[in-house]
Amino acid sequence: MSLIEVKGLKKSFGTLEVLKGVDLNVEQGERIAIIGGSGCGKSVFLRSLCLLERPDAGQILIDGEEITAKGAKVDEIRRSMGMVFQKFHLFSEMDVMDNLCLAPTRILKMPRADAEKKAMKLLGQVGLASRAHAWPTVLSGGQQQRIAICRCLMMEPKLLLFDEPTSALDPTMVGEVLAVIRMLAKRDMSMLIVTHEMNFAKEVANRVLFFADGGIYEQGTPSEIFDSPKKEKTIAFIQKIKYFTYEITRKDFDLMILQGGIQTFGEKYGLKNKYVYRLQICCEELVYELLNHCYPEQEEVEMKLDISYAETDRTTQIALTCGGKEYDPFTREEDGLGVTILKKMSRQLDYHFINNRNQLSITL
């Protein structure tokens, strides 16, 4: 039995038909990214699953129970789902601990002491144990969104629904929220994630849905959708993301070849000269920062630089992976000149050390 079964789901707003008969099965442990252009019905579909939007037709079964059936115990059925919104929706008149303990104590009748113990464990996992009694209004957007995720987890849902969880955040805070979602993915949490973060979708999802024409236009593995889409509109959407890759195997690599490749990449896709120069500076500073600290003594290195440019929102992401020593350039007490330049030029900085590899990304 599937965790979610959707059959013939339809939803209109006046004369605008947004969902035109969507069918979908979600299995336990699946991590599904939902992508597509603005207004294609991604968020409406997600909200319909827990009846925050009431479908006009179709069936939705959650763990075998039909939430759309007449007389269905909607509140009980949707307890198995947790929804994370764009705007956090924390109760501003309650501190963090009260926000987390409210639902489990009132709905699940969990003793307050047990709820607080569970809340502290979750807060520790997302790096916010010290903020247990802070008011939401004094927290950053990234911290509030991490608290919102913890609030969902307090109810032990079988499925988490993320509706563009990073779209309302300052770019510098996006990475901390995505890191929490990555953590949940490693624990095989079932998730449906509406997102514009294409690299994140490629990394975390095991299935990708591309929405267009009122429904699921094409679906497949991340490799199938991002690397070899089959249908016309999927191809057009994916091709709006342009890529440049460069591999470095020695410390004395030819910087001019790298910079020339970036210049050609920028000219090919119509990037302004000022923007291309900014991109070159960021790449140069990032590469040398890691070469000096991850490979302090070796001449032979293993490093890969990827640049992706999204025509849809005109953002550029620099992703760099390398072996060597673990080194996070963004959390040092005193920044070097290179890192200072990077921080001033970037909108988002992100770092992880996974499988003995440094993984950095910067969004311009």
C-alpha positions as CSV (number, residue, x, y, z in Angstrom):
1,M,0.0,0.0,0.0
2,S,1.3,3.4,-1.0
3,L,1.8,6.1,1.6
4,I,-0.1,8.5,-0.7
5,E,-2.4,7.8,-3.6
6,V,-3.8,10.6,-5.7
7,K,-6.4,9.8,-8.3
8,G,-7.8,12.3,-10.8
9,L,-7.1,15.4,-8.7
10,K,-8.7,18.6,-10.1
11,K,-8.7,22.2,-8.9
12,S,-9.8,25.4,-10.5
13,F,-10.0,29.0,-9.4
14,G,-12.9,30.5,-11.3
15,T,-12.2,29.8,-14.9
16,L,-8.5,29.0,-14.3
17,E,-8.0,25.3,-14.3
18,V,-4.9,24.7,-12.3
19,L,-4.9,20.9,-11.8
20,K,-6.4,18.9,-14.6
21,G,-6.6,15.4,-13.2
22,V,-3.3,14.5,-11.4
23,D,-2.4,10.9,-10.5
24,L,0.4,10.1,-8.2
25,N,1.6,7.3,-5.8
26,V,4.1,8.1,-3.1
27,E,5.9,5.2,-1.5
28,Q,7.4,5.1,2.0
29,G,10.9,6.6,2.1
30,E,10.5,8.4,-1.2
31,R,11.9,11.9,-1.5
32,I,10.2,13.7,-4.4
33,A,11.1,17.1,-5.7
34,I,8.4,19.1,-7.5
35,I,9.7,21.6,-10.0
36,G,8.3,23.8,-12.7
37,G,7.6,27.4,-13.7
38,S,5.7,29.9,-11.6
39,G,1.9,29.3,-11.6
40,C,2.1,25.7,-12.8
41,G,0.2,24.3,-9.8
42,K,3.1,22.9,-7.7
43,S,2.0,24.6,-4.4
44,V,-1.7,24.1,-5.1
45,F,-1.1,20.4,-5.5
46,L,0.9,20.2,-2.3
47,R,-1.7,22.1,-0.3
48,S,-4.4,20.0,-1.7
49,L,-2.9,16.8,-0.2
50,C,-3.7,18.0,3.3
51,L,-6.9,19.9,2.2
52,L,-5.5,23.4,2.8
53,E,-6.9,23.7,-0.8
54,R,-10.1,21.8,-1.3
55,P,-10.0,19.8,-4.6
56,D,-12.9,20.1,-7.0
57,A,-12.7,16.4,-7.9
58,G,-10.5,13.3,-7.4
59,Q,-9.4,11.2,-4.5
60,I,-6.5,11.5,-2.0
61,L,-5.7,8.5,0.2
62,I,-3.2,9.0,3.0
63,D,-1.8,5.7,4.3
64,G,-4.9,3.9,3.0
65,E,-7.5,6.4,4.4
66,E,-9.3,8.7,2.0
67,I,-9.1,12.2,3.3
68,T,-11.4,13.5,0.5
69,A,-14.2,11.1,1.4
70,K,-17.5,12.5,2.7
71,G,-17.4,12.4,6.4
72,A,-13.7,11.6,6.6
73,K,-11.9,12.5,9.9
74,V,-9.7,15.0,8.2
75,D,-7.8,16.2,11.3
76,E,-6.9,12.6,12.3
77,I,-5.9,11.6,8.8
78,R,-3.6,14.5,8.1
79,R,-1.8,14.1,11.4
80,S,0.5,11.7,9.5
81,M,1.6,14.7,7.4
82,G,3.7,17.7,8.4
83,M,3.6,20.9,6.4
84,V,6.5,23.4,6.2
85,F,5.4,26.7,4.7
86,Q,7.3,29.5,3.0
87,K,6.6,32.0,5.9
88,F,7.2,29.7,9.0
89,H,3.9,30.5,10.7
90,L,5.3,30.2,14.2
91,F,3.1,31.6,17.1
92,S,4.7,34.9,17.9
93,E,3.1,35.1,21.4
94,M,4.8,31.8,22.4
95,D,8.5,31.1,22.9
96,V,10.2,28.3,20.9
97,M,9.5,25.6,23.5
98,D,5.8,26.4,23.7
99,N,5.6,26.4,19.9
100,L,7.0,22.9,19.8
101,C,5.1,21.5,22.7
102,L,1.6,22.9,21.9
103,A,0.4,20.3,19.4
104,P,1.8,17.1,21.0
105,T,0.5,18.0,24.5
106,R,-3.0,19.1,23.3
107,I,-3.6,16.7,20.4
108,L,-1.5,13.6,21.3
109,K,-2.0,14.2,25.1
110,M,1.8,13.9,25.6
111,P,3.0,14.8,29.1
112,R,4.6,18.2,29.0
113,A,7.9,16.9,30.5
114,D,8.1,14.3,27.7
115,A,7.3,16.9,25.1
116,E,10.0,19.2,26.3
117,K,12.5,16.3,26.3
118,K,11.7,15.5,22.8
119,A,11.8,19.2,21.7
120,M,15.3,19.6,23.2
121,K,16.5,16.6,21.3
122,L,15.1,17.9,18.0
123,L,16.5,21.4,18.7
124,G,19.9,19.9,19.3
125,Q,19.8,18.1,16.0
126,V,19.2,21.4,14.1
127,G,21.7,23.3,16.2
128,L,19.2,25.5,18.1
129,A,19.2,24.0,21.6
130,S,20.3,27.3,23.0
131,R,17.3,29.0,21.6
132,A,14.7,26.9,23.3
133,H,13.2,29.8,25.2
134,A,13.7,32.5,22.6
135,W,10.8,34.4,21.1
136,P,10.3,33.8,17.3
137,T,10.6,37.5,16.6
138,V,14.3,37.6,17.7
139,L,15.3,34.7,15.5
140,S,16.6,34.9,12.0
141,G,14.4,33.6,9.1
142,G,16.6,30.5,8.8
143,Q,16.3,29.8,12.5
144,Q,12.5,30.2,12.4
145,Q,12.3,27.8,9.5
146,R,14.4,25.2,11.3
147,I,12.0,25.6,14.3
148,A,9.1,25.1,12.0
149,I,10.6,21.8,10.8
150,C,11.1,20.7,14.4
151,R,7.5,21.6,15.1
152,C,6.4,19.2,12.4
153,L,8.7,16.5,13.6
154,M,7.2,16.7,17.1
155,M,4.1,15.0,15.8
156,E,6.1,12.2,14.3
157,P,4.6,12.5,10.8
158,K,5.1,9.8,8.2
159,L,5.5,12.4,5.4
160,L,6.8,16.0,5.3
161,L,5.5,18.5,2.8
162,F,7.8,21.4,2.0
163,D,6.3,24.3,0.1
164,E,9.3,26.3,-1.2
165,P,10.9,26.3,2.3
166,T,13.7,28.7,1.3
167,S,11.9,31.2,-0.9
168,A,11.2,33.6,2.0
169,L,14.7,33.5,3.3
170,D,17.6,35.9,2.9
171,P,20.0,34.1,0.6
172,T,22.6,33.8,3.3
173,M,20.2,31.6,5.4
174,V,19.1,29.2,2.6
175,G,22.0,26.8,3.3
176,E,21.1,26.1,6.9
177,V,17.6,25.1,6.1
178,L,18.7,22.9,3.2
179,A,21.2,21.2,5.5
180,V,18.3,20.2,7.8
181,I,16.4,18.7,4.9
182,R,19.5,16.8,3.8
183,M,19.7,15.4,7.3
184,L,16.1,14.2,7.1
185,A,16.8,12.7,3.7
186,K,19.6,10.6,5.1
187,R,17.2,9.2,7.6
188,D,14.8,8.1,4.8
189,M,12.1,10.5,5.8
190,S,9.3,10.6,3.2
191,M,9.2,14.0,1.6
192,L,7.5,16.0,-1.1
193,I,9.5,19.2,-1.8
194,V,8.3,22.1,-4.0
195,T,11.5,23.9,-4.8
196,H,13.3,26.2,-7.2
197,E,16.7,25.0,-5.9
198,M,17.6,22.7,-8.9
199,N,21.0,21.5,-7.6
200,F,19.4,20.7,-4.2
201,A,16.7,18.7,-6.0
202,K,19.3,16.8,-7.9
203,E,21.2,15.9,-4.7
204,V,18.3,15.0,-2.4
205,A,15.4,13.6,-4.4
206,N,15.1,10.1,-5.7
207,R,12.2,11.2,-8.0
208,V,11.5,14.5,-9.7
209,L,8.2,15.7,-10.9
210,F,8.1,18.4,-13.6
211,F,4.7,20.2,-13.5
212,A,3.2,21.9,-16.6
213,D,-0.1,22.0,-18.4
214,G,-2.1,21.4,-15.2
215,G,-0.3,18.3,-13.9
216,I,2.7,16.1,-13.9
217,Y,4.1,16.7,-17.4
218,E,7.2,14.4,-16.9
219,Q,8.7,12.5,-14.1
220,G,11.8,10.4,-13.4
221,T,15.0,10.1,-11.5
222,P,17.1,13.3,-11.1
223,S,19.4,12.0,-13.8
224,E,16.5,11.4,-16.2
225,I,14.9,14.8,-15.6
226,F,18.0,17.0,-15.4
227,D,20.4,15.2,-17.7
228,S,18.2,13.6,-20.3
229,P,14.6,14.9,-20.3
230,K,12.4,13.4,-23.0
231,K,9.5,15.9,-23.4
232,E,9.6,19.3,-25.1
233,K,8.6,21.5,-22.2
234,T,10.8,19.7,-19.7
235,I,13.7,20.1,-22.1
236,A,13.0,23.8,-22.5
237,F,12.8,24.3,-18.7
238,I,15.9,22.4,-17.9
239,Q,17.9,23.9,-20.7
240,K,17.4,27.3,-19.1
241,I,20.1,26.1,-16.6
242,K,23.5,26.3,-18.2
243,Y,26.6,24.5,-16.9
244,F,30.4,25.0,-17.0
245,T,32.7,22.4,-15.4
246,Y,36.5,22.6,-14.8
247,E,38.7,20.0,-13.0
248,I,41.9,20.8,-11.3
249,T,44.5,18.0,-10.7
250,R,47.6,20.1,-9.7
251,K,48.3,23.1,-7.6
252,D,50.2,24.7,-10.5
253,F,47.1,24.6,-12.8
254,D,46.8,27.1,-15.5
255,L,44.5,29.8,-14.0
256,M,44.3,31.6,-17.4
257,I,42.6,28.6,-19.0
258,L,40.0,28.5,-16.2
259,Q,39.4,32.2,-16.4
260,G,39.2,32.0,-20.2
261,G,36.6,29.2,-19.9
262,I,34.5,31.3,-17.6
263,Q,34.7,34.3,-20.0
264,T,33.6,32.1,-22.9
265,F,30.7,30.7,-20.8
266,G,29.6,34.2,-19.9
267,E,29.7,35.4,-23.5
268,K,27.8,32.4,-24.8
269,Y,24.9,33.1,-22.5
270,G,24.8,36.8,-22.6
271,L,26.2,37.6,-19.1
272,K,27.4,41.2,-18.7
273,N,31.2,41.7,-18.5
274,K,30.9,43.1,-15.0
275,Y,29.1,40.0,-13.9
276,V,31.6,37.7,-15.6
277,Y,34.5,39.4,-13.9
278,R,32.7,39.0,-10.5
279,L,32.3,35.3,-11.3
280,Q,36.0,34.9,-12.2
281,I,37.1,36.6,-9.0
282,C,34.9,34.4,-6.8
283,C,36.1,31.2,-8.5
284,E,39.7,32.3,-8.3
285,E,39.5,33.2,-4.6
286,L,37.5,30.0,-3.7
287,V,39.9,27.7,-5.6
288,Y,43.0,29.1,-4.0
289,E,41.5,29.2,-0.5
290,L,40.8,25.5,-0.7
291,L,44.1,24.6,-2.4
292,N,46.1,26.3,0.3
293,H,44.1,24.8,3.3
294,C,42.9,21.4,2.0
295,Y,46.2,20.5,0.3
296,P,48.9,22.3,2.3
297,E,51.7,20.0,1.2
298,Q,50.6,18.0,-1.8
299,E,51.1,19.2,-5.4
300,E,48.6,16.7,-6.9
301,V,45.1,17.6,-6.0
302,E,41.5,16.5,-6.8
303,M,39.1,19.4,-7.3
304,K,36.1,20.0,-9.4
305,L,34.5,23.4,-10.1
306,D,30.9,23.6,-11.5
307,I,29.1,26.8,-12.5
308,S,25.4,26.8,-13.2
309,Y,23.5,29.7,-14.6
310,A,19.7,29.7,-14.3
311,E,18.0,31.9,-17.0
312,T,14.7,31.7,-15.1
313,D,15.8,33.9,-12.2
314,R,19.3,34.9,-13.5
315,T,21.2,33.4,-10.5
316,T,24.5,31.8,-10.8
317,Q,25.8,29.0,-8.5
318,I,29.4,28.1,-8.0
319,A,29.9,24.5,-6.6
320,L,33.3,23.2,-5.7
321,T,34.2,19.8,-4.3
322,C,37.6,18.6,-3.3
323,G,39.3,16.0,-1.1
324,G,42.2,16.7,1.3
325,K,41.8,18.1,4.8
326,E,38.4,19.2,6.1
327,Y,38.2,23.0,5.8
328,D,35.2,25.3,6.1
329,P,36.4,28.8,4.9
330,F,33.1,30.5,5.9
331,T,33.2,29.9,9.7
332,R,36.7,31.1,10.6
333,E,37.0,33.7,13.4
334,E,39.1,35.9,11.1
335,D,38.5,35.9,7.4
336,G,41.3,36.1,5.0
337,L,41.1,38.5,2.1
338,G,39.8,35.9,-0.3
339,V,36.9,34.9,2.0
340,T,36.1,38.5,2.7
341,I,35.7,39.1,-1.1
342,L,33.6,36.0,-1.4
343,K,31.2,37.1,1.3
344,K,30.8,40.6,-0.1
345,M,30.0,39.3,-3.6
346,S,27.7,36.4,-2.8
347,R,24.1,36.0,-1.8
348,Q,24.5,32.6,-0.2
349,L,27.3,30.5,1.2
350,D,27.1,26.8,2.0
351,Y,29.6,24.2,3.2
352,H,29.4,20.5,4.0
353,F,32.0,17.8,4.6
354,I,30.6,14.5,3.3
355,N,32.3,11.2,2.5
356,N,35.7,12.8,3.2
357,R,35.1,15.5,0.7
358,N,34.7,19.3,1.1
359,Q,31.6,20.6,-0.7
360,L,31.1,24.3,-1.1
361,S,28.5,26.3,-3.0
362,I,28.1,30.0,-3.5
363,T,25.1,31.8,-5.1
364,L,25.7,35.1,-6.8
